[in-house]
Amino acid sequence: MKLDILVFGAHPDDAELSCGATIAKEISLGKKVGIIDLTRGELGTRGTAGIRDGEAAEAAKILGVSVRENLRFRDGFFTNDEAHQMEIIKMLRKYQPDIVICNAIDDRHIDHGKGSRLVSDACFLSGLRRIETEIDDTAQQAWRPKLVYHYIQWKNLVPDFVVDVTGFMDIKVASLMAYKSQFYDPESSEPVTPIATKNFKESILYRAADLGRLINSEYAEGFTVERYVAVNSLADLI
């Protein structure tokens, strides 16, 4: 299956938190979108890996993505080395996305920056035909995405561009609330984490609203890039 967009996240819920509304909007425009989680989030303070597996599946249904896979890398301890790069290369060649979206280049959680670099490096290597891979005993063809974008996570990084996601925040929030074990619940007896506070839950909307305000819209999500942002004409800007 060829995808238009493939979104990578170091942990289940990274994609939904950071660009869930953008995913929903692109799907509404007819794009085929998939999500690849690098780990099961097994080191998370709340819930379990098994619980998050089910939550991720439910969130995928809500967003309407075409596919979701988990590479089961070690949460907290995966590295940007050949073995991990090769697994991502297999996914890139399997789904042949034109656009890849991955973790923030710099963030509070160490897996986010590591995951960002790992996926970015793999996107380049995936285009080298002398790197040989196969899935189900079938040789894969080299494939390099046209574009690699990085979403913004805990830190308020300055975006290189933003996507107007007005009308799609309800789907984003619904997909996030599928992760019942992870976010604010006043009746939960589990330890409080930085993302399991009332303030963080409210920030999902007000951060998007603030970016929307800056582009004269209701809501927006921001992204950074590793190269210049290019447009065909000034009329492409909104």
C-alpha positions in Angstrom: 0.0 0.0 0.0 1.4 3.4 -1.0 0.7 6.2 1.4 0.8 9.9 0.8 2.0 10.7 4.3 3.7 8.6 6.9 3.8 9.9 10.5 6.4 8.6 12.9 6.2 8.9 16.7 8.7 7.8 19.4 5.7 6.8 21.5 2.0 6.1 21.0 0.2 9.4 21.3 3.1 11.5 20.0 1.5 11.8 16.5 -2.0 12.6 17.9 -0.7 15.2 20.3 1.4 17.1 17.9 -0.3 16.8 14.5 -3.5 14.9 15.0 -5.6 17.7 13.5 -3.3 18.0 10.5 -3.6 14.2 10.0 -7.4 14.5 10.1 -7.4 17.4 7.7 -5.2 15.6 5.1 -7.4 12.5 5.3 -10.4 14.7 4.7 -8.7 15.9 1.5 -8.3 12.4 0.3 -4.8 11.7 1.4 -3.8 8.2 2.6 -2.0 8.6 6.0 -0.3 6.0 8.2 1.4 6.1 11.6 4.5 4.2 12.8 5.1 4.1 16.5 8.8 3.4 17.3 8.1 2.1 20.9 5.1 0.8 22.9 5.8 3.5 25.6 6.5 0.7 28.1 8.5 3.0 30.4 5.5 5.3 30.8 4.5 6.0 34.4 0.8 5.5 33.8 -0.9 2.5 32.3 0.9 -0.4 30.6 2.2 -1.2 27.2 -0.7 -3.5 26.6 -3.2 -0.8 27.5 -1.5 1.7 25.2 -1.6 -0.8 22.3 -5.4 -0.8 22.6 -5.5 2.9 23.0 -3.4 3.5 19.9 -5.6 1.2 17.9 -8.7 3.2 19.0 -7.1 6.5 18.3 -6.1 5.3 14.8 -9.8 4.5 14.1 -10.9 7.9 15.2 -8.4 9.6 13.0 -9.2 7.3 10.1 -5.6 6.5 9.2 -5.0 3.7 6.6 -2.4 1.8 8.7 -0.7 1.9 12.1 2.3 -0.2 13.0 4.6 -0.4 16.0 8.3 -1.2 15.6 8.7 -2.2 19.3 12.0 -0.4 19.8 13.1 -0.1 23.4 11.4 2.8 25.1 14.1 5.2 26.4 17.0 3.1 25.1 16.7 2.9 21.3 19.6 4.4 19.4 20.3 5.9 16.0 22.3 3.0 14.6 22.2 0.8 11.6 19.9 -1.8 13.1 17.2 0.7 13.9 17.7 2.7 10.7 17.2 -0.5 8.7 13.8 -1.2 10.3 12.6 2.3 9.5 14.0 2.0 5.9 11.8 -1.1 5.5 8.7 0.9 6.5 9.6 3.7 4.2 10.1 1.3 1.3 6.9 -0.6 2.2 4.6 2.4 2.2 6.6 4.8 -0.1 5.3 8.0 1.4 5.8 11.3 -0.4 5.8 13.2 3.0 7.2 12.0 6.3 6.4 13.7 9.6 8.4 12.9 12.7 9.3 14.0 16.2 10.5 17.4 17.3 14.2 18.0 16.7 14.6 19.1 20.3 12.3 18.3 23.2 12.0 17.5 26.9 11.8 13.7 26.4 15.1 12.2 25.2 13.3 9.8 22.8 11.8 12.7 20.8 15.1 14.2 19.6 16.6 10.7 19.1 13.6 9.6 17.2 13.6 12.8 15.1 17.2 12.2 14.0 16.8 8.5 13.5 13.8 8.9 11.1 15.4 11.8 9.3 18.6 9.8 8.7 16.7 6.7 7.6 14.7 8.8 5.1 18.0 9.7 3.3 19.5 6.2 3.5 16.2 4.7 2.2 16.9 6.3 -1.2 20.2 4.5 -1.6 19.7 1.5 -3.9 22.8 -0.3 -2.7 21.2 -0.7 0.8 19.3 -3.9 0.3 16.1 -4.8 2.3 13.3 -7.2 2.0 9.9 -7.9 3.6 8.3 -11.3 3.5 11.2 -12.6 1.4 10.5 -9.9 -1.2 13.2 -7.5 -2.2 12.3 -3.8 -1.7 13.0 -0.9 -4.1 14.9 2.2 -2.9 12.5 5.0 -1.9 13.2 8.5 -0.5 10.4 10.8 0.7 10.2 14.2 -1.0 9.7 16.0 2.2 10.5 15.5 5.9 8.7 17.7 8.5 9.1 17.8 12.3 6.1 18.5 14.5 6.4 20.5 17.7 5.9 18.8 21.1 6.5 19.9 24.7 8.8 22.8 23.9 7.3 25.8 22.2 9.7 25.8 19.3 9.2 28.5 16.7 7.6 26.8 13.7 8.9 27.3 10.1 5.3 27.0 8.9 1.9 26.3 10.3 -1.2 24.4 9.0 -4.6 25.9 9.5 -6.5 23.1 11.2 -9.8 24.9 12.0 -12.6 22.4 12.0 -10.4 19.4 12.9 -9.6 20.0 16.5 -12.5 17.9 17.7 -11.2 14.9 15.9 -7.7 15.5 17.4 -9.0 15.8 20.9 -11.2 12.7 20.5 -8.2 10.7 19.3 -6.2 11.9 22.3 -8.9 11.0 24.8 -8.7 7.4 23.5 -5.5 7.4 25.6 -7.5 7.2 28.8 -4.5 6.0 30.8 -2.3 8.9 29.9 -4.1 12.1 30.4 -5.8 14.1 33.1 -8.5 12.1 35.0 -9.4 13.5 38.5 -10.6 10.0 39.5 -7.4 8.2 38.6 -5.2 6.9 41.5 -2.1 6.7 39.3 0.9 9.1 39.7 0.6 12.5 38.2 2.9 13.1 35.2 3.6 16.3 33.2 0.9 15.3 30.6 -1.6 14.1 33.1 -2.5 17.5 34.5 -5.5 19.7 33.9 -3.3 22.4 32.6 -1.7 20.2 30.0 -5.1 18.9 28.8 -6.3 22.5 28.4 -3.1 23.5 26.6 -4.0 21.2 23.7 -6.6 23.7 22.7 -5.0 26.9 23.8 -1.6 26.2 22.1 -3.4 25.5 18.8 -5.6 28.6 19.3 -2.6 30.8 19.8 -0.9 29.6 16.6 -4.3 30.1 14.9 -4.5 33.6 16.2 -1.1 34.4 14.7 -2.3 33.4 11.2 -5.8 35.0 11.6 -7.5 31.7 12.0 -9.1 29.7 14.8 -6.6 26.8 15.2 -3.2 25.8 13.7 -0.5 23.3 14.2 3.2 24.1 13.7 6.1 22.3 12.0 9.8 22.8 11.5 11.9 21.7 8.5 15.5 20.9 7.7 15.6 22.9 4.6 14.0 26.1 3.2 10.3 26.1 2.8 9.4 26.6 -0.9 6.2 27.7 -2.6 5.3 27.9 -6.3 4.1 31.5 -5.9 3.3 34.1 -3.3 -0.4 33.2 -3.8 0.3 29.8 -2.1 0.7 31.6 1.2 -2.5 32.2 3.3 
